[in-house]
Amino acid sequence: MSLTAALDSARASLMASGIQSSTISRNIAGASTAGYSRKIAVLDNLPNAGVYVAAIQRAASGGLFTNVLTATSASAKQSAIYDGLQKIATSTVDDPELEQSPTAQLTKLKQALQQYANSTDNATLAQAAVASAKDMATALNQATKTVQSVREGADADMVTSVANINQLLTQFDKVNTAIVRGTITCDDVTDYLDQRDSIVSKLSQEVGVSMSLRANGDAALYTDSGVVLFDKTARTVSFTATNVYTPGTTGNAVYIDGVPVTGANSVMPLKTGKLAGLAELRDNATVTYQSQLDEVARGLIDAFKEVDQSGAALPDVPGLFTYPGAPAMPASATISVGLAGTISVAASVDPAAGGNPNLLRDGAISGNAAYNYNTTGNAGFSARLQQLINEMDAPQPFDTTAQGKPSGSVIEFASSSASWIESQRKAADDSVQYQNTLLDRSTAALSNVNGVNMDDEMSLMLQVERTYSASSKIISTVDEMLQSLLAAVGN
């Protein structure tokens, strides 16, 4: 090898070592930065030119990254559902000491009626029974408000989620364009690739997403149901909020490029992600629980209805518990949407409204004497109270779409409703725990591939320093040889 070739080779080695050293320093600086992937200086050789840095690549695994995206989206969906169910369960069925659940209130009402039946001439017990009935109605009213509040909150969170998605897609567009341009001009785009992966990771929290790579580093994004989120340009995600929710309110669908991805009319519904979880909570779980509350209210009105005692075959009418549709009775075994929010105790029996609590014992709460059970006005009359107690335990049919006990007493149905919401909450919690564990493991596996190990970087730095020192030594030696050669020629 000529001295010139040796000098060129050593010079190339120094330049490569400099780039390697810079890359290692870059890794060390980015080690604690979220989303940073380890960078690698790829070396190659050219004949008679020595070593050179052919490219800067980053450590990455498409398969592991996909696993992280999938686990992130699944966890976000279940977390959204669990958080909503937790609020409902905490307010309507938790804390037995407070006896706030419909089942607890029904049990208290039954006990109050029994005490009144044992001493029908006791005005205090009559008032206590009516007060217990009012607590029952209030519990159903408040439970309805809680459920609709959770639906309103989910709808508002969907607005935020959609805004986040659109913002992330805009960011993705800019970074993806920079990657394509940099790839075409052979620039180092590894930092842009990190940024793009970070954007997709954030996007996966909002919606289930997959990324498809194409020529020149270009990428396309799709939802987990196959709807295009980004292909050359970002698709518009739109949603119109519903600010006030009542039991009969149907929330609006989310659209991606005009295609509905949530709601009953969606042919390609989102499967995972926070947005899917919020839609599931708003449109399904809460609606089902509201239906159960409405069936408890209907069951109460039916159990306490008054039947014609005159023989005139008059229709049954609401008694202790009434609603805006009175004097008609709610249809049997049919959900009356929103009934739990409007059920109340008849004013005619409520002392606070100037009513007579003894009508609970005697009947004719509706104001029609044909429904009077105590025709003799006997203060010791208890047959009607015993009948009401028995009716609370008597089986009746319930709407099967409410997903509670299809046939049983109103107390049994209320108990099945409490069990349903608890099972839904537990299932969501179990799924969150599982998905979080899966996410942790997937993230750790990806980190093992693309993360920065400080020990490895320092070891590599020592190797580069040795190579740099050896190349410098070669240059120094060649320089001395050239100086000696020049001196010999000069002499």
C-alpha positions as CSV (number, residue, x, y, z in Angstrom):
1,M,0.0,0.0,0.0
2,S,1.4,3.5,-0.8
3,L,1.8,6.1,1.8
4,T,-0.9,8.2,0.2
5,A,-3.4,5.3,0.3
6,A,-2.6,4.6,3.9
7,L,-3.1,8.3,4.7
8,D,-6.4,8.4,2.9
9,S,-7.5,5.2,4.7
10,A,-6.6,6.6,8.1
11,R,-8.3,9.9,7.3
12,A,-11.5,8.1,6.3
13,S,-11.3,6.1,9.6
14,L,-11.0,9.3,11.6
15,M,-14.0,10.8,9.9
16,A,-16.0,7.6,10.5
17,S,-14.9,7.5,14.1
18,G,-16.0,11.1,14.5
19,I,-19.5,10.3,13.2
20,Q,-19.7,7.2,15.4
21,S,-18.6,9.3,18.4
22,S,-21.3,11.9,17.6
23,T,-23.9,9.2,17.3
24,I,-23.0,7.6,20.6
25,S,-23.2,11.1,22.3
26,R,-26.5,11.5,20.7
27,N,-27.7,8.2,22.2
28,I,-26.5,9.1,25.6
29,A,-28.2,12.5,25.5
30,G,-31.5,10.9,24.3
31,A,-31.4,8.0,26.7
32,S,-33.9,9.6,29.1
33,T,-36.1,11.1,26.4
34,A,-39.5,9.4,25.9
35,G,-39.8,7.8,22.4
36,Y,-36.1,8.0,21.6
37,S,-34.7,5.1,19.6
38,R,-31.1,4.1,19.7
39,K,-29.2,5.3,16.6
40,I,-26.6,3.2,14.9
41,A,-23.8,4.4,12.5
42,V,-23.6,1.7,9.8
43,L,-20.0,1.3,8.4
44,D,-19.0,0.1,5.0
45,N,-15.7,-0.1,2.9
46,L,-14.8,1.2,-0.5
47,P,-11.8,-0.2,-2.4
48,N,-8.7,2.0,-1.8
49,A,-10.8,4.5,0.1
50,G,-11.2,2.8,3.5
51,V,-14.1,2.8,5.9
52,Y,-17.0,5.2,5.8
53,V,-20.4,5.7,7.4
54,A,-22.9,4.5,4.9
55,A,-26.1,5.5,6.9
56,I,-27.5,6.4,10.3
57,Q,-30.1,3.8,11.2
58,R,-32.2,3.4,14.3
59,A,-32.9,0.3,16.3
60,A,-36.6,-0.6,15.8
61,S,-39.0,-3.5,15.6
62,G,-42.2,-3.1,13.6
63,G,-43.8,-6.1,15.2
64,L,-43.1,-5.1,18.8
65,F,-44.2,-1.5,18.0
66,T,-47.5,-2.9,16.6
67,N,-48.0,-4.9,19.8
68,V,-47.5,-1.8,21.9
69,L,-50.1,0.2,19.8
70,T,-52.6,-2.7,20.1
71,A,-52.2,-3.0,23.9
72,T,-52.4,0.8,24.4
73,S,-55.6,1.1,22.5
74,A,-57.2,-1.9,24.3
75,S,-56.2,-0.5,27.7
76,A,-57.5,3.0,26.8
77,K,-60.9,1.6,25.8
78,Q,-61.4,-0.5,29.0
79,S,-60.1,2.4,31.2
80,A,-62.8,4.7,29.8
81,I,-65.5,2.2,30.4
82,Y,-64.3,1.3,33.9
83,D,-64.0,5.0,35.0
84,G,-67.6,5.6,34.0
85,L,-69.0,2.5,35.6
86,Q,-67.0,3.2,38.7
87,K,-68.8,6.6,39.0
88,I,-72.2,5.0,38.6
89,A,-71.6,2.1,40.9
90,T,-70.0,4.4,43.6
91,S,-73.1,6.6,43.6
92,T,-75.8,3.9,43.3
93,V,-74.8,0.6,44.7
94,D,-71.6,1.0,46.8
95,D,-71.2,1.6,50.5
96,P,-73.9,-0.6,52.1
97,E,-73.7,1.5,55.3
98,L,-75.3,4.4,53.5
99,E,-78.0,2.1,52.1
100,Q,-78.1,4.2,48.9
101,S,-78.8,1.4,46.4
102,P,-82.3,0.7,45.1
103,T,-82.2,-2.7,46.7
104,A,-81.4,-1.2,50.2
105,Q,-84.1,1.4,49.8
106,L,-86.6,-1.3,48.9
107,T,-85.7,-3.3,51.9
108,K,-86.1,-0.3,54.2
109,L,-89.5,0.5,52.6
110,K,-90.7,-3.0,53.2
111,Q,-89.5,-2.8,56.9
112,A,-91.3,0.5,57.3
113,L,-94.5,-0.9,55.9
114,Q,-94.3,-3.9,58.2
115,Q,-93.8,-1.7,61.2
116,Y,-96.8,0.4,60.2
117,A,-98.9,-2.7,59.6
118,N,-98.2,-3.8,63.1
119,S,-99.5,-0.6,64.5
120,T,-101.8,1.0,62.0
121,D,-103.1,3.7,64.3
122,N,-99.6,5.1,64.9
123,A,-99.3,8.3,62.9
124,T,-95.5,8.4,63.3
125,L,-95.1,5.0,61.7
126,A,-97.4,6.1,58.9
127,Q,-95.3,9.1,58.2
128,A,-92.1,7.0,58.5
129,A,-93.4,4.7,55.8
130,V,-94.2,7.5,53.5
131,A,-90.8,9.1,54.2
132,S,-89.1,5.8,53.3
133,A,-91.1,5.7,50.0
134,K,-89.9,9.2,49.2
135,D,-86.3,8.1,49.9
136,M,-86.9,5.2,47.4
137,A,-88.2,7.6,44.7
138,T,-85.4,10.0,45.4
139,A,-82.8,7.2,45.1
140,L,-84.1,6.4,41.6
141,N,-84.3,10.0,40.7
142,Q,-80.7,10.6,41.8
143,A,-79.5,7.4,40.1
144,T,-81.0,8.6,36.8
145,K,-79.2,12.0,37.2
146,T,-75.9,10.1,37.9
147,V,-76.3,7.9,34.8
148,Q,-77.1,10.8,32.5
149,S,-74.3,12.9,34.0
150,V,-71.9,10.1,33.1
151,R,-73.3,10.0,29.6
152,E,-72.8,13.8,29.4
153,G,-69.2,13.4,30.6
154,A,-68.5,10.7,28.1
155,D,-69.9,12.9,25.3
156,A,-67.7,15.8,26.4
157,D,-64.7,13.6,26.5
158,M,-65.5,12.4,23.0
159,V,-65.2,16.0,21.8
160,T,-61.8,16.3,23.4
161,S,-60.7,12.9,22.0
162,V,-61.7,13.9,18.4
163,A,-59.9,17.2,18.8
164,N,-56.8,15.4,19.9
165,I,-57.0,13.0,17.0
166,N,-57.3,15.8,14.4
167,Q,-54.3,17.6,16.0
168,L,-52.2,14.5,16.0
169,L,-53.1,13.7,12.4
170,T,-51.9,17.3,11.5
171,Q,-48.6,16.7,13.2
172,F,-48.3,13.3,11.6
173,D,-48.8,14.9,8.2
174,K,-45.9,17.4,8.7
175,V,-43.5,14.8,10.1
176,N,-44.4,12.2,7.5
177,T,-43.7,14.7,4.7
178,A,-40.3,15.5,6.3
179,I,-39.5,11.8,6.3
180,V,-40.3,11.3,2.7
181,R,-38.3,14.3,1.6
182,G,-35.4,13.4,3.7
183,T,-35.4,9.8,2.5
184,I,-35.4,10.9,-1.1
185,T,-32.4,13.2,-0.5
186,C,-30.6,10.6,1.7
187,D,-30.7,12.8,4.8
188,D,-30.7,11.4,8.3
189,V,-34.4,11.1,9.2
190,T,-34.1,8.9,12.3
191,D,-35.3,11.7,14.6
192,Y,-38.3,12.3,12.4
193,L,-39.0,8.5,12.5
194,D,-39.0,8.7,16.4
195,Q,-41.3,11.7,16.2
196,R,-43.7,9.9,13.9
197,D,-43.8,6.8,16.1
198,S,-44.4,9.0,19.2
199,I,-47.4,10.6,17.4
200,V,-48.8,7.3,16.4
201,S,-48.4,6.1,20.0
202,K,-50.4,9.0,21.3
203,L,-52.9,8.5,18.6
204,S,-53.4,4.8,19.7
205,Q,-54.6,6.0,23.1
206,E,-57.5,7.8,21.4
207,V,-58.3,5.2,18.7
208,G,-57.2,1.8,17.6
209,V,-54.7,2.4,14.8
210,S,-52.3,0.6,12.5
211,M,-49.5,2.0,10.4
212,S,-48.6,0.8,6.9
213,L,-45.1,1.7,5.5
214,R,-44.5,2.4,1.9
215,A,-41.8,3.6,-0.5
216,N,-39.5,6.4,0.6
217,G,-40.5,6.1,4.2
218,D,-44.1,7.1,3.5
219,A,-46.8,5.8,5.9
220,A,-50.6,5.4,5.9
221,L,-52.8,5.1,9.0
222,Y,-55.9,3.0,9.4
223,T,-58.3,2.5,12.3
224,D,-58.6,-1.0,13.8
225,S,-61.8,-1.3,11.8
226,G,-60.1,-0.5,8.5
227,V,-61.2,3.2,8.0
228,V,-58.5,5.4,6.5
229,L,-57.1,8.0,8.9
230,F,-54.2,9.2,6.8
231,D,-53.2,8.4,3.2
232,K,-51.2,11.2,1.6
233,T,-53.4,13.6,3.5
234,A,-55.1,13.5,6.9
235,R,-58.7,12.6,7.0
236,T,-61.1,14.8,8.9
237,V,-62.6,13.3,12.1
238,S,-65.8,15.1,13.1
239,F,-68.3,14.9,16.0
240,T,-71.1,17.1,17.2
241,A,-71.5,17.3,20.9
242,T,-74.8,16.7,22.7
243,N,-74.7,19.0,25.7
244,V,-77.7,17.8,27.7
245,Y,-78.6,14.2,28.2
246,T,-81.9,12.7,29.3
247,P,-82.7,9.0,29.3
248,G,-84.2,9.2,25.8
249,T,-81.3,11.1,24.3
250,T,-79.3,9.4,21.5
251,G,-75.7,10.7,21.2
252,N,-74.3,11.7,17.9
253,A,-71.9,9.4,15.9
254,V,-68.2,10.1,15.2
255,Y,-67.4,10.4,11.6
256,I,-64.0,9.8,9.8
257,D,-64.0,11.3,6.3
258,G,-67.8,11.1,6.4
259,V,-68.0,7.5,7.5
260,P,-69.7,6.8,10.8
261,V,-67.4,4.8,13.1
262,T,-69.5,4.8,16.3
263,G,-73.2,4.3,16.9
264,A,-75.9,1.9,15.7
265,N,-75.5,2.9,12.0
266,S,-71.8,2.4,11.9
267,V,-70.7,-0.4,9.4
268,M,-67.1,-0.1,10.4
269,P,-67.2,0.7,14.2
270,L,-64.1,1.4,16.1
271,K,-63.0,-1.5,18.2
272,T,-60.5,-0.1,20.7
273,G,-59.1,3.2,21.9
274,K,-60.5,5.8,24.3
275,L,-63.0,7.0,21.8
276,A,-64.5,3.6,21.3
277,G,-64.7,3.1,25.1
278,L,-66.4,6.4,25.6
279,A,-68.9,5.6,22.9
280,E,-69.5,2.2,24.4
281,L,-70.1,3.7,27.8
282,R,-72.4,6.5,26.5
283,D,-74.5,4.4,24.2
284,N,-74.6,0.9,25.7
285,A,-73.6,0.3,29.3
286,T,-75.2,3.4,30.7
287,V,-78.4,3.0,28.6
288,T,-78.8,-0.6,29.8
289,Y,-78.4,0.4,33.4
290,Q,-80.9,3.3,32.9
291,S,-83.3,0.7,31.5
292,Q,-82.9,-1.4,34.7
293,L,-83.6,1.7,36.9
294,D,-86.7,2.4,34.8
295,E,-87.9,-1.2,35.2
296,V,-87.4,-0.9,39.0
297,A,-89.6,2.2,39.0
298,R,-92.2,0.5,36.8
299,G,-92.1,-2.5,39.1
300,L,-92.7,-0.3,42.1
301,I,-95.7,1.5,40.5
302,D,-97.1,-1.9,39.6
303,A,-96.6,-3.4,43.1
304,F,-98.3,-0.4,44.8
305,K,-101.1,0.1,42.3
306,E,-104.6,0.5,43.4
307,V,-107.3,-1.9,42.2
308,D,-111.0,-1.0,41.9
309,Q,-112.9,-2.1,45.0
310,S,-116.4,-1.0,43.9
311,G,-117.0,-3.8,41.4
312,A,-117.3,-1.3,38.6
313,A,-114.3,-2.9,36.8
314,L,-112.4,0.4,36.7
315,P,-108.8,0.2,35.4
316,D,-105.9,-0.1,37.8
317,V,-104.3,3.2,38.8
318,P,-101.0,4.3,40.4
319,G,-101.1,4.4,44.2
320,L,-98.3,5.3,46.6
321,F,-95.9,5.7,43.6
322,T,-96.9,7.8,40.7
323,Y,-95.5,9.4,37.6
324,P,-96.4,12.1,35.0
325,G,-98.4,9.5,32.9
326,A,-100.9,8.8,35.7
327,P,-103.7,7.8,36.0
328,A,-102.8,5.4,33.3
329,M,-100.5,2.5,34.4
330,P,-97.2,1.9,32.6
331,A,-97.3,-1.0,30.2
332,S,-96.4,-4.3,31.8
333,A,-92.9,-5.8,31.2
334,T,-92.1,-2.8,29.0
335,I,-89.4,-0.2,29.6
336,S,-90.8,3.2,30.1
337,V,-87.8,5.3,29.2
338,G,-86.8,7.8,31.9
339,L,-89.4,6.6,34.4
340,A,-86.9,6.3,37.2
341,G,-86.2,10.0,36.9
342,T,-89.8,11.0,37.2
343,I,-91.3,8.6,39.7
344,S,-92.5,10.2,42.9
345,V,-94.7,9.7,45.9
346,A,-98.3,10.8,45.4
347,A,-98.9,14.3,47.0
348,S,-102.2,13.1,48.5
349,V,-100.3,10.8,50.9
350,D,-97.3,13.1,51.5
351,P,-97.6,15.1,54.8
352,A,-95.0,17.6,53.4
353,A,-97.4,18.4,50.6
354,G,-100.4,18.5,52.8
355,G,-101.4,14.9,52.2
356,N,-102.7,12.2,54.5
357,P,-100.2,9.3,55.2
358,N,-103.1,7.1,56.4
359,L,-104.2,6.8,52.8
360,L,-101.4,4.3,52.5
361,R,-103.4,2.1,54.9
362,D,-106.8,2.9,53.6
363,G,-106.4,3.3,49.8
364,A,-108.0,5.8,47.4
365,I,-104.7,7.6,47.1
366,S,-105.7,8.5,43.6
367,G,-108.6,10.5,45.0
368,N,-111.3,8.1,43.7
369,A,-113.4,6.5,46.4
370,A,-113.8,3.4,44.2
371,Y,-110.3,2.5,45.2
372,N,-110.9,2.7,49.0
373,Y,-109.9,-0.5,50.7
374,N,-110.9,0.5,54.2
375,T,-114.5,1.3,53.6
376,T,-115.4,1.2,57.3
377,G,-112.6,3.6,58.3
378,N,-111.2,1.2,60.9
379,A,-108.0,2.6,62.4
380,G,-106.8,-1.0,63.0
381,F,-107.2,-2.0,59.3
382,S,-104.0,-3.6,58.1
383,A,-105.1,-5.8,55.2
384,R,-104.0,-3.3,52.6
385,L,-100.6,-2.8,54.1
386,Q,-100.1,-6.6,54.3
387,Q,-101.2,-6.7,50.6
388,L,-98.6,-4.1,49.7
389,I,-95.9,-6.1,51.5
390,N,-96.9,-9.2,49.7
391,E,-96.9,-7.4,46.3
392,M,-93.3,-6.3,46.9
393,D,-92.4,-10.0,47.2
394,A,-94.7,-11.2,44.4
395,P,-93.2,-12.1,41.0
396,Q,-93.9,-10.0,38.0
397,P,-92.4,-9.9,34.5
398,F,-89.7,-7.5,33.5
399,D,-88.5,-6.4,30.0
400,T,-85.8,-8.8,29.0
401,T,-83.9,-6.2,27.0
402,A,-83.0,-4.5,30.4
403,Q,-80.8,-7.6,31.0
404,G,-81.9,-8.0,34.6
405,K,-84.0,-10.8,36.2
406,P,-86.7,-11.5,33.6
407,S,-89.3,-12.6,36.2
408,G,-89.3,-12.1,40.0
409,S,-90.2,-9.5,42.7
410,V,-89.2,-5.9,42.3
411,I,-86.7,-6.4,45.1
412,E,-85.2,-9.4,43.2
413,F,-85.0,-7.4,40.0
414,A,-83.3,-4.5,41.8
415,S,-80.8,-6.9,43.2
416,S,-80.1,-8.4,39.8
417,S,-79.5,-4.8,38.5
418,A,-77.0,-4.2,41.2
419,S,-75.3,-7.4,40.4
420,W,-75.2,-6.5,36.7
421,I,-73.5,-3.1,37.2
422,E,-71.0,-4.7,39.6
423,S,-70.2,-7.5,37.1
424,Q,-69.7,-5.0,34.3
425,R,-67.4,-2.9,36.5
426,K,-65.4,-5.9,37.6
427,A,-65.1,-7.2,34.0
428,A,-63.9,-3.8,32.9
429,D,-61.4,-3.6,35.8
430,D,-60.1,-7.1,35.1
431,S,-59.6,-6.2,31.4
432,V,-57.8,-3.0,32.3
433,Q,-55.4,-4.9,34.6
434,Y,-54.8,-7.5,31.9
435,Q,-54.3,-5.0,29.1
436,N,-52.0,-2.9,31.3
437,T,-49.9,-5.9,32.1
438,L,-49.7,-6.8,28.4
439,L,-48.8,-3.2,27.6
440,D,-46.0,-3.2,30.2
441,R,-44.5,-6.3,28.8
442,S,-44.8,-5.1,25.2
443,T,-43.2,-1.8,26.1
444,A,-40.4,-3.6,27.9
445,A,-39.8,-5.9,24.9
446,L,-39.7,-2.9,22.5
447,S,-37.4,-1.0,24.9
448,N,-35.0,-3.9,24.9
449,V,-34.7,-3.5,21.1
450,N,-34.7,0.2,20.6
451,G,-33.7,1.6,24.0
452,V,-30.3,3.0,25.0
453,N,-28.1,0.9,27.3
454,M,-25.6,3.3,28.9
455,D,-23.1,0.5,29.5
456,D,-23.2,-0.6,25.9
457,E,-22.8,2.9,24.7
458,M,-19.8,3.6,27.0
459,S,-18.2,0.3,25.8
460,L,-18.7,1.3,22.2
461,M,-17.3,4.7,22.9
462,L,-14.1,3.1,24.2
463,Q,-13.8,1.0,21.0
464,V,-14.3,4.1,18.9
465,E,-11.6,6.0,20.9
466,R,-9.2,3.1,20.3
467,T,-9.9,3.2,16.6
468,Y,-9.5,7.0,16.5
469,S,-6.2,6.6,18.4
470,A,-5.0,4.0,15.9
471,S,-5.9,6.1,12.9
472,S,-4.2,9.1,14.4
473,K,-1.1,7.0,15.0
474,I,-1.1,5.9,11.4
475,I,-1.4,9.5,10.2
476,S,1.4,10.5,12.5
477,T,3.6,7.6,11.3
478,V,2.9,8.4,7.7
479,D,3.7,12.0,8.3
480,E,7.0,11.1,9.9
481,M,7.8,8.8,6.9
482,L,7.0,11.5,4.5
483,Q,9.1,14.0,6.4
484,S,12.0,11.6,6.3
485,L,11.5,11.0,2.6
486,L,11.5,14.6,1.9
487,A,14.6,15.2,4.0
488,A,16.4,12.4,2.1
489,V,15.4,13.8,-1.3
490,G,16.5,17.3,-0.2
491,N,19.9,16.0,0.8
